[in-house]
Amino acid sequence: MAHNFRTKEETARHNRRLRRQALGVVLSVLVVVGLVTVVAASSRAVAALFDNTKQKEEFASRLNTLVMLDPLPFGTLDQANPDTLKTAALWAGITAARENGTLDLYERDPDDMSLYMPEVDVDAAAAALYGPDYKLQHGTFSNDGLEFVYMPDKKAYKIPVTSQSGLYYPEVESMKTQHGVLRVTVGYLSAYSLDEFGLPTSSTPEKYMDYLFQKKNGVWYLSALEESQMKVASSSSAPSSLPTDPIPDSALQEQLQQQTSSAVQSQPSSAAQSDSQPAEDNASSAE
């Protein structure tokens, strides 16, 4: 019976071959794991690239006090109602102070406890939305049924004692940049569709508007407001009992005239029949 014995050199070569094979397996596993990690990271990066939910929420927050006033469209800020822009800046400044916890630091009127909004804070709120080049003209004005009295000695506005209210609150539907202009399509949700906890009871906008922004020093600032091409889908449908073919206006008027004339003609005969009934019938009926 023959036995095969390996020499020391053959054993060493065999061991080196096994180590190389094991190393190759480990490297292959590492390569596969690396590829999977790269693909997963790329997928997350692509998803984050297209998921602009956070940006939508940021723009909705910036536009909140302006949307609630429902301003009319304007081609430039100079064409907009200055009192509307100023009112939105006032409420935006108050909202920022409330969120920062500095609202209680404002001076208040001793008679009615209305607060004084510093002029510099109003300017800061306006610059944050309209850009640093837009300058407010300070003075007493009225908007949305409220009067904002400017106090020159205090360089502040006396804010009426009322809760912040409005017609709508914003929901950003889409954002698209073209030719250096950011078009933000905003859905107008009714402020009266909120429950007692301030949560929306309806997610259907009543209309859409496009807010246009231009970038200055790396920041997007509002520049114009347009009616949106996005329209609210009509959910109403005609009853199934109505005919599919519309009745012409002339035919409809003729039908209405015939119904009216026949109703008028039937009134005398009905009255005559009522008068001709015996009195005892009426008595028996009452009994």
C-alpha positions as a printed Julia matrix, in Angstrom:
287×3 Matrix{Float64}:
    0.0     0.0     0.0
    1.56    3.23   -1.2
    1.52    6.39    0.91
    1.93    9.9    -0.51
    3.95   12.1     1.81
    4.25   15.85    1.23
    7.49   17.52    1.64
    7.81   20.65    3.75
    7.86   22.82    0.64
    4.7    21.21   -0.75
    2.97   21.67    2.61
    4.03   25.31    2.72
    2.74   25.9    -0.82
   -0.53   24.19    0.06
   -0.99   26.35    3.14
   -0.23   29.52    1.17
   -2.79   28.5    -1.44
   -5.43   27.98    1.25
   -4.64   31.38    2.75
   -4.96   33.04   -0.67
   -8.3    31.32   -1.26
   -9.59   32.38    2.15
   -8.39   35.94    1.54
  -10.14   35.93   -1.84
  -13.4    34.84   -0.25
  -13.15   37.57    2.4
  -12.39   40.21   -0.23
  -15.32   39.06   -2.36
  -17.66   39.33    0.64
  -16.33   42.8     1.43
  -16.81   43.89   -2.17
  -20.43   42.65   -2.16
  -21.13   44.38    1.16
  -19.55   47.57   -0.14
  -21.64   47.51   -3.29
  -24.81   46.96   -1.3
  -23.9    49.85    1.02
  -23.14   52.16   -1.91
  -26.4    51.26   -3.67
  -28.41   51.78   -0.48
  -26.73   55.12    0.19
  -27.31   56.21   -3.41
  -30.98   55.24   -3.15
  -31.36   57.27    0.03
  -29.59   60.23   -1.57
  -31.83   60.09   -4.64
  -34.93   59.79   -2.45
  -33.79   62.75   -0.36
  -33.13   64.7    -3.54
  -36.72   64.31   -4.72
  -38.33   64.47   -1.28
  -38.74   68.2    -0.65
  -41.27   67.84    2.15
  -39.13   69.87    4.53
  -38.75   72.69    1.99
  -42.5    72.72    1.41
  -43.12   73.05    5.14
  -40.58   75.89    5.39
  -42.21   77.86    2.57
  -45.68   77.22    3.97
  -44.49   78.66    7.29
  -43.01   81.72    5.55
  -46.19   82.36    3.59
  -48.65   81.63    6.38
  -49.44   85.22    7.46
  -49.66   86.4     3.86
  -51.95   83.59    2.68
  -54.33   84.17    5.57
  -54.95   87.7     4.2
  -55.72   86.35    0.69
  -53.89   89.09   -1.26
  -54.7    89.9    -4.87
  -52.18   88.9    -7.58
  -49.32   91.32   -8.28
  -46.5    91.4   -10.8
  -43.98   93.06   -8.48
  -43.92   93.97   -4.81
  -44.44   97.62   -5.74
  -47.77   96.64   -7.34
  -49.0    94.83   -4.25
  -51.16   96.44   -1.58
  -48.56   97.88    0.83
  -50.93   97.62    3.79
  -51.43   93.91    3.12
  -47.68   93.31    2.95
  -47.2    95.33    6.14
  -49.97   93.45    7.97
  -48.44   90.13    6.99
  -45.05   91.34    8.3
  -46.64   92.44   11.6
  -48.28   89.07   12.18
  -45.11   87.26   11.06
  -43.09   89.24   13.61
  -45.56   88.38   16.36
  -45.49   84.71   15.35
  -41.68   84.68   15.45
  -41.65   86.36   18.87
  -44.16   83.82   20.18
  -42.07   80.91   18.88
  -38.85   82.42   20.29
  -40.46   83.05   23.67
  -39.82   86.8    23.5
  -43.42   87.95   23.09
  -43.79   88.65   26.82
  -40.81   90.99   26.67
  -42.7    93.51   24.53
  -44.06   96.64   26.18
  -47.83   96.74   26.63
  -50.33   99.56   26.88
  -51.41   99.95   30.53
  -55.01  100.72   29.58
  -55.99   97.84   27.29
  -52.86   95.64   27.54
  -52.31   95.76   23.78
  -48.66   95.18   22.93
  -46.29   97.48   21.08
  -44.54   95.8    18.16
  -41.13   97.42   17.61
  -40.55   98.88   14.17
  -37.24   97.05   13.83
  -38.95   93.68   14.34
  -41.51   94.5    11.67
  -38.71   95.47    9.28
  -36.9    92.22   10.05
  -40.02   90.14    9.35
  -40.6    92.01    6.09
  -36.98   91.53    5.0
  -37.18   87.81    5.73
  -40.07   87.39    3.26
  -39.74   90.23    0.75
  -35.98   90.68    0.77
  -33.64   93.32    2.21
  -34.32   95.74   -0.65
  -38.02   96.11    0.21
  -38.62   98.99    2.62
  -41.83   99.49    4.59
  -43.39  102.92    4.92
  -44.2   103.17    8.61
  -47.35  104.88    9.79
  -50.86  104.23   11.08
  -52.95  102.12    8.7
  -56.0    99.89    8.59
  -56.29   96.48    7.0
  -58.68   93.56    7.23
  -60.97   95.58    9.53
  -58.2    96.29   12.05
  -56.36   99.53   12.76
  -52.65   99.42   13.51
  -51.64  102.65   15.23
  -48.03  103.73   14.77
  -46.45  105.37   17.82
  -43.59  107.63   16.6
  -42.28  108.23   20.12
  -41.93  104.49   20.7
  -41.09  103.59   17.09
  -43.6   100.77   17.43
  -47.05   99.67   16.31
  -49.88   99.27   18.76
  -51.36   95.88   17.94
  -55.13   95.54   18.43
  -56.23   93.18   21.16
  -57.47   90.37   18.92
  -56.48   86.87   18.0
  -54.59   86.31   14.77
  -57.16   85.19   12.24
  -57.59   84.88    8.51
  -59.48   83.25    5.71
  -56.97   80.57    4.73
  -53.83   78.74    5.72
  -51.3    77.41    3.17
  -50.38   73.97    1.94
  -47.53   73.92   -0.59
  -48.44   71.59   -3.45
  -45.38   71.86   -5.69
  -42.12   73.76   -6.18
  -40.45   74.27   -9.54
  -37.46   76.39  -10.56
  -37.3    77.77  -14.09
  -35.21   80.61  -15.52
  -34.04   81.63  -12.06
  -37.57   81.87  -10.65
  -38.93   79.52   -8.01
  -42.66   78.91   -8.51
  -44.35   77.73   -5.34
  -47.9    76.51   -5.91
  -49.92   76.96   -2.72
  -53.25   75.39   -1.9
  -55.59   77.59    0.12
  -57.21   75.58    2.92
  -60.13   77.16    4.73
  -59.25   78.4     8.2
  -62.8    77.56    9.23
  -62.15   73.86    8.65
  -60.1    73.55   11.85
  -61.4    71.68   14.83
  -61.26   72.83   18.45
  -57.67   71.62   18.72
  -56.54   73.57   15.65
  -56.28   70.48   13.46
  -57.62   70.57    9.89
  -60.86   68.74    9.23
  -60.5    69.0     5.46
  -57.48   68.59    3.19
  -59.15   69.92    0.04
  -57.92   73.4    -1.0
  -60.51   75.93   -2.07
  -58.14   77.4    -4.66
  -54.49   77.54   -5.74
  -52.1    80.47   -6.18
  -48.51   80.64   -7.43
  -46.01   82.57   -5.32
  -42.88   83.49   -7.31
  -39.51   83.82   -5.59
  -36.19   85.16   -6.81
  -32.84   84.37   -5.21
  -30.68   87.09   -3.69
  -27.46   86.28   -1.82
  -28.44   82.61   -1.79
  -31.9    83.17   -0.3
  -35.28   82.99   -2.05
  -37.45   86.09   -1.58
  -41.02   86.72   -2.72
  -41.28   88.78   -5.89
  -44.74   88.2    -7.41
  -48.09   86.46   -7.0
  -50.09   84.86   -9.82
  -53.21   82.79  -10.25
  -52.2    79.17  -10.59
  -52.87   76.93  -13.53
  -53.72   74.24  -11.0
  -57.45   74.28  -10.41
  -59.66   72.69   -7.81
  -61.3    69.55   -9.15
  -65.08   69.76   -9.09
  -66.6    66.97   -7.01
  -70.22   67.79   -7.81
  -72.06   65.57  -10.26
  -75.47   65.86  -11.86
  -78.3    63.62  -10.53
  -78.88   60.46  -12.5
  -82.54   61.41  -13.08
  -81.59   64.41  -15.22
  -81.57   63.89  -18.99
  -78.18   63.51  -20.61
  -79.02   65.94  -23.43
  -79.51   69.52  -22.19
  -82.85   71.19  -22.95
  -82.48   74.27  -25.15
  -83.24   77.57  -23.46
  -86.2    78.26  -25.78
  -87.76   74.88  -25.11
  -87.22   75.29  -21.37
  -88.88   78.7   -21.36
  -91.83   77.31  -23.35
  -92.27   74.51  -20.8
  -92.18   76.98  -17.93
  -94.77   79.19  -19.64
  -97.07   76.22  -20.26
  -96.77   75.11  -16.64
  -97.45   78.62  -15.37
 -100.5    79.17  -17.62
 -101.99   75.78  -16.76
 -101.51   76.46  -13.06
 -103.26   79.82  -13.37
 -106.16   78.3   -15.33
 -106.69   75.55  -12.77
 -107.04   77.95   -9.83
 -110.62   79.25  -10.63
 -112.03   75.75  -11.17
 -110.47   74.56   -7.92
 -111.97   77.51   -6.1
 -115.41   76.85   -7.67
 -115.3    73.21   -6.62
 -114.42   74.25   -3.11
 -117.34   76.71   -2.95
 -119.82   74.15   -4.33
 -119.17   71.63   -1.54
 -122.12   71.29    0.91
 -121.68   72.86    4.3
 -122.65   69.65    6.05
 -119.68   67.9     4.44
 -117.37   70.41    6.04
 -119.07   69.94    9.38
 -118.88   66.18    9.19
 -115.25   66.44    8.22
 -114.53   68.62   11.23
 -116.36   66.1    13.46
